[in-house]
Amino acid sequence: MSQDSKKTVHAVDLCVIGAGSAGLSVAYGASHLGRSVVLFEREAMGGDCLNTGCVPSKALIKAAKVAHDRRHGSDYGIAPSEPEIDFEVVKAHIQGVIDQIAPVDSVERYEGFGVTVIKEDAAFTDERTVESENHIVRAKRIVVAAGSRASIIPIPGLDTVDYLTNESIFHVDRLPEHLMIIGSGPIGLEMGQSFRRLGSDVTIIDIAEPLGRSDADHAAVLLDQLRSEGVVFRAPVKTKQISQNAKGQITVEFEEGESITGSHLLVAAGRAPNVEGLALEKGGVTYDRRGIETDAALRTSNKRVYAAGDIAAGKGGLTHAAGFHAGALIKNLYFMPPGLGGIFAKATTDRMPAVIYTQPELGTIGAGPDEAAKTLHFEFDENDRAIAERSTLGGVKLYLNGKSKIIGASVVGEQAGEMINTISLAMAGGLKLSQISGMISPYPTRTEAVKRAASSHFTDAIFGPKARALAGFWTKFQ
């Protein structure tokens, strides 16, 4: 470390830009292997997931579920009541959850690992140098993990109104009277149901059919539930114009001639990579509007530079994907460097799970129904735990190829996000259907439905005409 033109100069093994899930995990791994690491983060440590994404949204979902349960206790002998919502306390609950987790991602903790944390904007000055206001870092390897932000779609008038994104929705000054949401993806659906349960009117707007890429049956289960709770869908529909009046009311006009007016507008129409301001051109790093181009080992066009998490074009979008990238990067940087021509760890996979945390939840992994040679299923209305809890919506579907190997799955229902873990493990381990059907599942559990779906593959073999004939034959000798 030295001084150069009033800036501190660092010569290190690794420079990481971005302290979100990918960046923190890479910095952690490298520092624990004894490598010198500089970590840049211009905003809050923990990135989008901790501060404006996964964590606050799940805290809000829990508060909304408590309110919903208060209204629907009659089936269990509990007198229903309309809850009083103190939105300031709801927001305090969300912030309290963030505050409890934040120390794990803090500057102090990472400095304790030996990482030099610099809370400044960083940009490339050449192919191996990154610079900020007060620091110059020359590194053997650089990992760009600068994440993403809400994508702002080009709707006429949007830039003239006070719209919300995932970065501001959790700090809104009051509970929206009528929340309009542009986008019916995971964020739109989760926020839509949550605010509806807290007492807001909610309209979800999208140019496409909601959950159009999901299993049609499972998508219908989720969407029908949201509609039954009062969430209104305007999709598919094309938005013509957005405007705001002097009282703050926002109006969305559709090309078909109709319009709706609400108190708040949330834009949840996807994510855009944070490539601006990094001077990637000076670093010899190729990128486009989708993010930074990488190979299967996450190397960019500059072989000293890697990209991980949301900013890696076509490979990010999920917190656990960012963690998966970080694991692959540590292997590639320090155990099997691809630059040496050896075998490297791929950061691509066809079995990345994803969950929409509505109620019911929708969990998916791998290929969809259109790619399956055969689909196995088991419904929760036949699952004793679901029946006992009077929560029988949905079920499990396993998608098989022509060799009866699981290539994907969909689960919709209570705890679908937990259940997809079992299927993810089975796919990662290459388990056969016979091994899944042979597991001992504690009774009564919802995950037993995964076993029952797998077991259905063998129903004809075990109880069909040939099996009945064989059982009858051997009975003659008993």
N, C-alpha and C positions, 0 to 999 in steps of 0.2 A: 504494500500500500504506500503511495507517495502522493505528492502534490504536483499538479500540472495546470498552470494558468488558473490558479485559485480553486481548482477542482481536485477532489480526492481521486486518485487512480488506484484501481484494484486489478490485480492479475490473479485470476482464479481458474479453477477447473470447470466450474459451471455457473452460468448466469441464467436465471429464470425470470421471465417477465409475466407477472400475474400471480396473485396469491389466492386463487380459487382452488377448487378440488384437485385439479391436475397439478398446478404449480406447487401447492403445498406438499402434495404427496411426493413429487419428484425431489423437492428441496429436502424433505425429511429423509428420504431414502439415501440420497447422495451424501448428506451430512453425516448420517450414521455409518456410512462406509469410509468416513475419514476424508471426504473431498471438501475442498474450499468452495463455498457457495455464496453468491449474491442473489438476493431475491428482491425484485422491484414490485411494488404495489402502490398505485396512485390513490386508491380509495380504501374501503374497509377490508381488513383481512377476512378471509373466508369466502370472498367473492359473492356472486349472485345467489348461490344455493343457501348460504347461511343468512344473508342479510335481506334479500328481496325475492327469494324463490322457494326452494323446497321447505325450509324450516318454518318461515312465517306462514306459508300457505297451509301447512299441516296443523299448525297451532290454531289458525282461523277455522279450519275444517272441524277440529275438535270442539271448539266453542259452539259452532253452528249445530253440530250433532247433539250436544247437550240440550240446546234449545228445542231441536226437533223431537228428541225423546220426551221432553216435558209435555209436548202436545199429543203424544201418541202412546199413552200408557194404558188405555182402557182394555186392550186385549190381555193384559197381564194383571188386571185387577187394580191398577194404579189410576186414580182419578186424573184425567188430563187437565192441564192448565196452560194458559197463555203466559209465556215467560216475559218478564220485564228485561229488556236489553239495555244495559249500560255500555254504550259503544266505547266510551273512554276506558272502561275496565277491560273490555275485550282487547283493545289495542295495547293496554298495559300487559295483559297476559301474553300477547304475541311478542312484545319487546322483552318480557321476562324470559321467555324461552330462548330467544336469541342471545340474551346476556348470559344465560347459564351455559350455553355451548361455546360462546365466543372465546373463552380462555384457551380452549384446545387449539384454536387457530391464531392465537395472539402473537404480536411482535415479540413479547417477552419470552414466550415459550420457544419460538424458533431461534431467537438469539441465544437461548440456553443450549440449543443444539449446535451452536457455532455458526449459524447462518447470519450473514450480514444483510439485514433488512433495510431497504431504502424506500421511504414513502414519498416517491416522486414519479412523475411521468418519465418513461424511458423510450428511446428511439435508437435505431441503428445509425451509426456514422460510417461504418464500412462492414465488410463481411465477417468480422470477428469482434467488433467493438460496439458496445451499447453505451449511450450517454444520457444523463439527466441533468437537471439544473446544477447540481453540485457534485456529480460523480461521473467518472469515466471507468467503464469496466471492460477489460480485455479478457476474453474467456476462451478456453479450449473448445467448449461446446456451449450452445445457447438453446434454451427451450422457450418457445413463445406459447404462453398459456393465458392469453389476455381475455379469453371468454367471449361473451356475446351480450347483446342488449335487445330490447324489444324492437321488432321490425315495424317501422312506420310506413304503412302502405299509402300510395299516392291517390288518396281520395280528395277531390276538390273541396276545399274549405277546412280540411282537418287541421292544417297548420294555423288556423285562425281561432280555434276553440281550445278550452282548457280540458284536455283529455288526460286520462290516467294511464299508466302502464304498471307492470308488476313492481316497478321501483317506487311508485307513489301510492298505490292502492291501499297499502297497509297503514298509511299515514293520513288518509283522507280525513278532513276536519269533522265530518259528521256521517252518520249512517245514511247512505243514499236512499232517497225516496223511490227513485226509479233508476236502476243501473242498467245502462245499455252496454253490451259487450260485443265488440267486433272480433270474431274468431271463435270457432267451436272446437278448438283443440283442447288439450289437457288443462291449460290455464283457464280458458274460457268456461269450460264445464265445471271445474272445481270451484272457481270464484262465483259462477252463476248459482250453483246450488247453495253454497255457503251463505251468500248475501240474501238469497231468497229465504233461507231458514232463519236468518237474523231479522227478517221483516221487510226487506226491500222488494219492490217489484223488479223483476229481471227480464230483459229481452236479449236473447243471443242472436246475433246477425252474422251470416256468413255467405260468401259467394258460392260455396260448395255444400253438398249434403254433409251434415255432421257425421263423423266417424265412418266416412265412406270407404276407408281402407280396412276397416275392422270386419270381423265375422258379422254378417248381417243380423243373425239371430241375437247375438250377444249385444250388438250395438242397440238393437231395438229394446232390449231389457233395460239398459241404462237410460236411454233417451225417454222411454215411456215413464220411467220413475221420475225423472226431472220434470216432465210435463205434468205428472200427477201432483207434484208439489207446487205447481204454479209457474214454473219457468216457461216463458214463451219463446219459441224459435221462429225466426224469420230467415229461412234458408231452404233451398238456395235462392239468393236474391242479389241483384246488383245495386250498389249504393251510388247514387248520383251526386249528392251534395250534402255537406254537413255545415251547420251554422249554429250560432249562439246568440241569444237575445240579451238585452240589458239586464235582465234578472238572473242571468246565468244559465237559463234553461237551454239545453242542446237539442237540436232537431236533426234527424237523419232522414233524408229524402231518398226514395228508391226510384229506379228508372221506370217502374211500372206506374208511377204517379202517386203512390201512397207515401206517408211519412209517419214517423213516431217522434215523440218528444220526451226527454228524460232529464233528471237532475244531474246525472253523471255519465261519463262515457269512458269505458275501459278498452284500450286497444291491446288485444291479445292475439295478434295475427302472425305468430311465428317469431323467430329470432334472427338477428343479423350479427355477423362476426365483427369484433372490435379490431378491424385492421387499420383504421384511420389513425394517423399520428405516430405510427411505429416506424415510418420511413423504411418499409420493407424493401423498396427498390435499392436503397443504399446497401442493404444487407444481402443483395442478390437472391432475395426470396420471392418466388412467384406466387401470386394470389389473384383472386377475383372476388366477385360479390358473395360467393359461397364460403370464402375463407381461404386459408393457406393450403396450397397443393402439397400433398405428402405421398410418399410411397407406403407400403405395408408396414414399414418399420418406423413411420412417422418422420422420416427425413424429408427435408424440403429440397428445393433446387440448389441450395447452399448446403453441402453435406456436413457442415459444422452446426447447422441449425435444424432444430426439430420443432414440430408444432403439436400441441396436445389439447384435448378438451374441445369445447365448442368452436374454437377458431380453426381446427383442422377440418378442411372441406370434406363434407360427406361422412365424417366419422364421429362427430360429437353430438351434442344435444341433450345428454343425460349426465347427471352427476356420477353415476356409477360407471358410465362409459369413460369419463375423465379419469376415474380411479384405475380403470382397466388400462388406459393409455399409460398412466404413470408407472404401473407395474412393468409393462412392456418396455418402457423407456429405460428404467433402471437396469433391466437385463441387457438391453442393447448397448447402453453406455459403458457398463462396467463388467459385464460377464461374457457377452457374445457380440462384440461390435461388428455391425454389418460392413463397415468400411474395410475390415480385414478380410472380407470375402467369406466369412464363416456363416453358419446358420444363425438367423436372427429371430427374435420373438415378434410375431405379427400382432399389430394392434387393430386388426380387423376380425370380425366374427359374424357368423350368421345366427348366433343364438344370444343376442343382447335382449334381456327382458325389459319391458316397459310397463308402467302402471298408471292408470288414471285414478286418483284417490277420491272419487265421488262415492256416494253410497247408493247403489252397489258399486264396488270397485270393478275396474276392468283391467286385467293383466294379460299381456301377450308376450310371446317369445318366438323368434324364428319365423319360419314360413307361415303363410296364411292358408285358408281353405282352398283357394284356387290352385295351389301348388300340390295339394295332397292327392295321393292315390286312394286313400281311405281315411275316414274320420271316425274316431271313437268318441263317445260322449257319455256323460253321466250327469243327471240333473239333481239339483239340491232338494227338490221336492221328494226325493227318495233317500235323502241323507238325514239320519236321526238327529244329529246335532242341530241342523238347520230347522228341522221340524220343531224341536224342543224350544228353539229361540224364536219361532214364528218368523223366520227370515229365509224363505225358500226360493227367492228369486235367483234365476241363473243356473249355472252349472259349469262343467269342465268339458273341453273338447281337446283331443289330441290328434294332430295331423301326422299321418304316416306316409312314407314313400312306398314304392313298389316292393321294397324288401322288408316292410313292416318296421322300419326304423322311425323314431319320432323326429320330425323335422321342424315342428312348431306346435304351438298350443295357444288356446285362449281360455281364460277363466273369467266369468262375470259373477259377482255376488259378494256377500260379506267376506272380508279377509282374502279376497282374490290376490292381493299383492303379496300376502304371506304364502299363499299356496303355490304361486308361480315359482317360488324358490325351490320347491321340491322338483318341479319339472326342469328347472334350470340345472339343478344338480344332476338329474338323470341324463340330460342331454350332454352336459360337460363330461360326465363319466362314461358316456356311450352305453348306458344301461339298456338291456333288452326289456321288452314288455313283460317277459316272464319274470324278470328280476323285480320289476316294479310291482307286479301283481303278487309276488311272493313276499313282499315286505309285510311286517306286522305293524299295523296301524292302530294306535290306541283308540278305544271306543269310549264315548262318541266324539269324533273330531270331523271337521269339515274336510281336512286333507285326505281323509279316507276316500273321498270322491275321486281323487287322482288314481288311487289303487283300483277302484271299481271301474273307472273308465278303461284302464289298461287291461283289467281282467275280462272285460266284455269282448276282447279280441279272441278269447279262447272259449267263449260260451258254446259255440257249435261243436268244437272239438271235444269238449268235456260232456256236454249234455245232448248233443245231436243224435240222429238215428244210428250212426256207426257206433258211437259210445254206448247207446242204449242196447244195441245188439250184442256188443262185447260184454257188457255187464250181465246181460241175460245168459250168455254162453257160459261165463265162469260160475254163475250161480248154480248151474246144473251139477257142478262138482263139489259143492259145499254141503 
